[in-house]
Amino acid sequence: MSRSNILAVDAMGGDHAPEAIISGLDIASLRHPQAHFLIFGDEALVAPLIAATKRLKNHCEFRHAGETISGDMKPTVALRLRDSSLRRAIDSVLSGEAAGVISAGNTGALLALSKIVLKTLKGIDRPAMAAICPSARGDVVMLDLGLNVVYDARNLVEFALMGELFARIVLGLPAPVIGLLNIGSEEGKGDETLRTAAAMLRESPIAKQFYGFVEGHDIAGGTVDVIVTDGFTGNVALKTGEGALKFVYGLLREVFQAGPLAKMGYLFARGSLRRLKETLDPRRYNGAVLLGLNGVVVKSHGGTDALGFAHAVDVALDMTSNDFNSRIAEGLAAMDSALLSAEAAAAPNV
């Protein structure tokens, strides 16, 4: 069996674990019959669920883990639990048994353990969290979503390179267009870090795909395929978008329950509203990826159900089967070569 088809799974992470996790893996087993899962968790809780599945029991190996990392546990405490389901799953990636790990559990613990155990890829200064978001023109990739509040121009360029490859693999785009999130689209806008990153991208191998600066409204507008920003700004933008979607859902519910005529109008618009709900269903976008580590690490939303977790598995298998990390290394080498050539050409002749 190819290692690229093997995922390690923390069965104890998430609000609805382990039931939602195991049911989600059963759905994923139907979608990906070539996949195999190393499942870590409490044997008394997890083993009976696996035995009751239709497909998963033939596509997995279960391993008992004696400890569980709770959702509110501090990362410093989680680091000391060597036999937790999350730690054991990450360790299996380090040992080479699995190509990636997926968890719906404690985000802080997942980040801390992944960075300490797996470490970053050679040439990557800081990993970034990327996710897929809806827009008026289709899905877009956005990163960083919370890992890095301290950053420099080189980090933003690395984010752009990883985001471009992520969009190629997961969204199937042959030449994703990249934008740097800024307070304005004009070249002079933003701080020196953003302007330096933009100049570096214009000299990089992905220069033809670099759109330039974009603003907040461009995220939902679908102006570009990849939105690059720092972790603080990205996290605020993501949470703002999630809040806006919840507000719209609530408003629509109130509108169509306002009276008899409104309820009648709902009957006529039901088909269109169903399509809207399917398009904006957060389960379709479940599965944020920690890019830049020695192994694929996917964070599922803690409150997701089985279908949402299956979507996160889809993302993880897309990454592992397309050898994402090797392609990142190749992209970094090409970028460094291009930047060195640009610097040499700009240097004055002596």
C-alpha positions, 0 to 999 in steps of 0.5 A: 500500500502506498504511504500517500494513501495512509492517514493517521486520525485522532478519533477523540478530538472534536465536539462529537467524537468519536461518533462523528469521526468514525462515521465520517471515515466510513463515508470517506472509505466509500469515496476513497477505496484506496485509502487506509486509516490509522485510528488512535483513540480509547478502545472501549469507545472507538472499537465498537463503532468501527466494528459497526461500520459498513466499509471502514472496518476493512480500510483501517487499523485501530490503535489504543491511546490511553490519554485524550486531549480535551478541547480546553487543555492548554498546549503546554499541558498537551505536550506532556501527554505522550500517549494521547490519541493526537500525539500518537497520530502525529508520531505515526507521521514522523515515523513514516507510517502515515503521510498525514494526520487529521484531527477535529480536536484542540487547535492549539494542541494540534499546532504546538505538537505538529510544529514541535514533532514534525518541524517545518520543511527546509526553506520554510521559515513559518508554517501557515494555515490555509482553508477554502472559502466561498466567493462569487466566482467559486472557491478561493484559498486564504492563508494565513488564518491564525498561525503567524502574527509576527511575519516578514516579506519573505514569509508572505512570499512563502505563503503565496507559493504554498497557497498557489500550489494548494489551489492547484491541487485542491481546487484543480486550477492550472494557474491560480491568481494570487493577491496580497490583502491590503488596505487598498489596491494601489501600489503605494498602499500598505506598509513596507513589508507588504510592498517588499513582498509584492516586489519579490513576487513580481520577480518570482516564478509565479510573477505572471499569476500575481494580481497585486494588492486586493482589499477585503471585499475582493475575498467574497468577490472572487477577484483572485484565487489565492488571498495571502495575508498575515495570521492576525488579519486572516483570522479576523477576516475569516471570523468576520465572514463566518459571522456575516453568513450566520447573520444572513441565514438568520435574517432569511429565516426571519423574512420567510417566517414573517407571515402567511405571504412570506411563507408562501414566497418560501414555497416558490423560492425553496429550490433556489434557497436549497441551492444557496444553502448547499453552496454556503454549507460550511461542511463543504469547506471543512478542513484547514491545512497547516502548510509548510510542515514535514507531513500533511496536517489537517484541522477539521472544525471541532463542531463538524458532523460526519459529512463535514469530517469526510470533506476534511479527509478529502482535502488531506488525501488530495494533499498526500496523493499529490506529494504536496511537500516535494512540490513545495521544495521544488517551488522554493528552490525555483523561487530562490533562484529567480530572486537571486538572478533578479538581485544580480541583475539589479546590482551595479556593475563594478 
